[in-house]
Amino acid sequence: MAGPKLTYQHFCPAARALEVVGEKWALLIVRDLLAGPRRFADLRRSLFAITPKRLSERLSELEEACVVAREAAGQREVWYRLTPRGQALQPVVEDLIVWGVEHALRLPQPGEAIHPGRATDAFVTYLNRRAVRLGQPVAWVVRLGPDVSYTIRFDGERWSRQQGDGPADVRIETTPEEWVAFLTASLKERRRALGAGLAEARVAGTSERIEECARTLGRPEGATSTGVAT
C-alpha cells in the first residue's frame, strides 16, 4: 500500500510537477525508461538500492499519473515504458544531469552501486547539452574487462556511446571503479591517469589524441563538488 502522496499545498506549476515526479526514485525510473522499455527486474537491478515494495509503489504512482504505461508480453512478463507525457521529461532529466556534472559531482561513496555505462552516458549527455565540439570526428574505446567495452564517438555533430569495441583514436583499459574515478577527476588528474596508463600499455593513442580525450571527457573545469568550489 502506497504511503501518503506528496503534496505541497501550493499553487505553482513547479509544485504540481513535483507532486507527480518529485518522490524519491521517480525521476530515476524515468531516466532509466528514457533508454527504452524495461521489466521490473531490469529496474530493480539498475536502481540497486530500491526495494521491490518501493519500486512497485513508484511505478503505480507513475502509471496513475500517465507518465508510465505497462504492457503484458505474456502471463508472467510485464514491460514498463514511458508515455508521451513521460517522454516529455527527457529535457528535465538531461538538465538535471548537466547540473549534477557541474555542481554535484563526487566520487562514489562506500556501498554505492557503480554503473560505468550509465556514468559514461551522463557525460555523453553533458557534451551534447553543452554543445561541446571537436575539430574532427573521434572514437574512444574504453575496455572494462574481457566482455565489456564501450565506444564513445563524436561524428562531427553529436556524441554517442555504444557497447562494443572497434577502431579508435584512443583506447583505454581500466576497471569500472577507475573509470568512474577518471570521469569525476580534475583535468590534471585525468592527464596523470592517462599518462600512467600509457606507460603501462593500458592506454593507446597519439599524445595529441590522448590530450584531447583528457580535456573533453570528464569533470569540467570550474565544476563544484558537493557544494565545494574547485
C-alpha positions in Angstrom: 0.0 0.0 0.0 1.5 3.4 -1.0 2.0 6.0 1.7 0.6 9.5 1.7 1.0 11.2 -1.7 3.5 14.1 -1.8 1.6 17.4 -1.8 2.9 21.0 -1.3 -0.4 22.8 -0.7 1.0 25.5 -3.0 -0.4 26.6 -6.4 2.5 26.6 -8.8 3.3 24.5 -12.0 6.6 23.5 -10.5 4.9 22.3 -7.3 2.3 20.4 -9.4 5.1 18.8 -11.4 7.0 17.8 -8.3 3.8 16.2 -6.9 3.9 13.9 -9.9 7.7 13.1 -10.2 9.2 14.5 -7.0 9.0 11.4 -4.9 12.3 9.6 -4.2 13.3 7.3 -7.1 10.6 8.6 -9.5 12.9 10.6 -11.8 15.5 7.8 -11.8 12.8 5.4 -13.0 12.0 7.9 -15.8 15.8 8.3 -16.5 16.1 4.5 -17.0 13.0 4.2 -19.1 14.2 7.0 -21.4 16.6 4.4 -22.8 13.6 2.1 -23.7 11.1 -0.3 -22.1 12.3 -2.2 -19.0 10.9 -5.1 -16.9 10.5 -4.9 -13.2 13.7 -7.0 -12.6 15.6 -4.7 -15.0 14.7 -1.6 -13.0 15.5 -3.4 -9.7 18.9 -4.4 -11.0 19.6 -0.9 -12.4 18.4 1.1 -9.3 20.1 -1.4 -6.9 19.1 0.1 -3.5 15.4 0.4 -4.2 13.2 -2.2 -2.5 10.6 -4.2 -4.5 7.8 -2.6 -2.5 9.1 0.9 -3.1 9.6 0.2 -6.8 6.1 -1.1 -7.1 4.7 1.9 -5.4 6.6 4.3 -7.6 5.6 2.5 -10.8 1.9 2.5 -9.7 2.1 6.3 -9.0 3.7 7.0 -12.3 1.1 4.8 -14.1 -1.7 6.7 -12.3 -0.1 10.0 -13.5 0.0 8.7 -17.1 3.8 9.0 -17.1 4.5 5.3 -17.4 2.4 2.5 -19.1 2.7 -1.2 -18.5 2.4 -3.8 -21.3 2.0 -7.5 -20.7 4.1 -9.6 -23.0 2.9 -12.9 -21.6 1.4 -14.4 -18.5 4.5 -13.5 -16.4 6.2 -10.9 -18.4 5.4 -7.2 -18.0 7.3 -4.3 -19.6 7.2 -0.7 -18.5 7.6 2.2 -20.9 7.2 5.9 -20.9 4.1 7.5 -22.3 4.4 10.7 -24.4 3.9 12.6 -21.1 6.9 10.7 -19.7 9.0 11.2 -22.8 8.4 14.9 -22.3 10.5 14.7 -19.2 13.7 14.0 -21.2 15.0 17.6 -21.2 14.3 17.8 -17.5 16.3 14.7 -16.8 19.1 15.9 -19.1 19.2 19.3 -17.4 19.5 17.6 -14.0 22.4 15.5 -15.4 24.1 18.7 -16.6 23.5 20.4 -13.2 24.9 17.3 -11.4 28.0 17.3 -13.5 28.7 20.9 -12.9 27.6 21.3 -9.3 27.3 18.0 -7.5 29.9 15.6 -8.9 31.9 13.4 -6.4 33.4 10.0 -6.2 31.1 7.1 -5.3 30.6 6.6 -1.6 31.0 3.3 0.1 28.2 1.0 -0.7 27.0 2.9 -3.7 26.5 0.9 -6.9 28.7 1.7 -9.8 27.3 1.6 -13.3 30.1 2.6 -15.7 27.8 2.6 -18.7 25.3 5.0 -17.1 28.2 7.2 -15.8 29.5 7.4 -19.4 26.1 8.2 -20.8 25.8 11.0 -18.3 28.9 12.6 -19.7 27.9 12.0 -23.3 24.6 13.8 -22.4 26.6 16.6 -20.9 28.7 17.0 -24.0 25.7 17.1 -26.2 23.7 19.5 -24.0 26.7 21.9 -23.7 27.3 21.6 -27.4 31.0 20.6 -26.9 32.5 20.1 -30.3 35.9 18.9 -31.7 37.6 19.8 -34.9 37.1 16.3 -36.3 35.2 13.1 -35.6 36.8 10.9 -32.9 36.2 7.4 -31.4 37.5 6.5 -27.9 37.2 2.9 -26.7 37.0 2.0 -23.1 37.6 -1.6 -22.2 36.4 -2.5 -18.7 37.1 -6.3 -18.8 37.2 -9.2 -21.3 33.5 -8.8 -22.1 32.7 -5.1 -21.5 33.7 -2.4 -23.9 32.2 1.0 -24.8 32.9 3.2 -27.8 32.4 6.9 -27.2 32.0 8.6 -30.6 31.8 12.1 -31.9 30.5 12.1 -35.5 31.1 15.8 -36.2 27.7 16.8 -34.8 26.7 14.7 -31.8 28.2 12.4 -29.2 27.1 8.9 -28.6 28.1 5.8 -26.6 27.7 2.3 -28.0 28.6 -1.1 -26.5 31.4 -2.9 -28.1 34.9 -2.4 -29.5 36.1 -1.1 -32.8 38.6 1.2 -34.4 39.6 4.0 -32.1 41.7 7.1 -31.8 42.3 6.4 -28.1 42.0 3.0 -26.3 41.8 2.7 -22.5 41.9 -0.5 -20.5 40.7 0.1 -16.9 38.3 -1.1 -14.2 34.8 0.2 -13.6 36.0 1.8 -10.4 38.9 3.5 -12.0 36.8 4.7 -14.9 34.2 6.4 -12.7 37.1 8.0 -10.7 38.6 9.2 -14.1 35.3 10.8 -15.1 35.0 12.6 -11.7 38.6 13.7 -11.6 40.1 17.1 -12.4 41.8 17.7 -15.8 45.2 17.5 -14.1 44.3 14.1 -12.5 42.9 12.8 -15.8 46.1 13.7 -17.6 48.1 11.9 -14.9 45.9 8.8 -15.1 46.2 8.6 -18.9 49.9 9.2 -18.7 50.3 6.4 -16.2 48.1 4.2 -18.4 50.2 5.0 -21.5 53.4 4.0 -19.6 51.8 0.7 -18.5 50.4 -0.1 -22.0 46.8 0.3 -20.8 46.3 3.4 -22.9 47.0 3.7 -26.6 46.9 6.7 -29.0 48.9 9.6 -30.1 49.8 12.3 -27.5 47.5 14.8 -29.2 44.5 12.4 -29.2 45.1 11.4 -25.6 45.2 15.1 -24.5 42.0 15.7 -26.5 40.3 12.9 -24.6 41.6 14.2 -21.2 40.4 17.7 -21.9 37.0 16.7 -23.2 35.7 13.7 -21.3 35.2 14.2 -17.6 34.6 16.8 -14.9 34.6 20.3 -16.5 36.9 23.0 -15.3 35.3 25.1 -12.6 32.8 22.5 -11.6 31.8 22.3 -7.9 31.6 19.2 -5.8 29.0 18.7 -3.1 28.9 22.5 -2.6 32.7 22.9 -2.6 34.3 25.0 -5.3 37.3 23.6 -7.1 
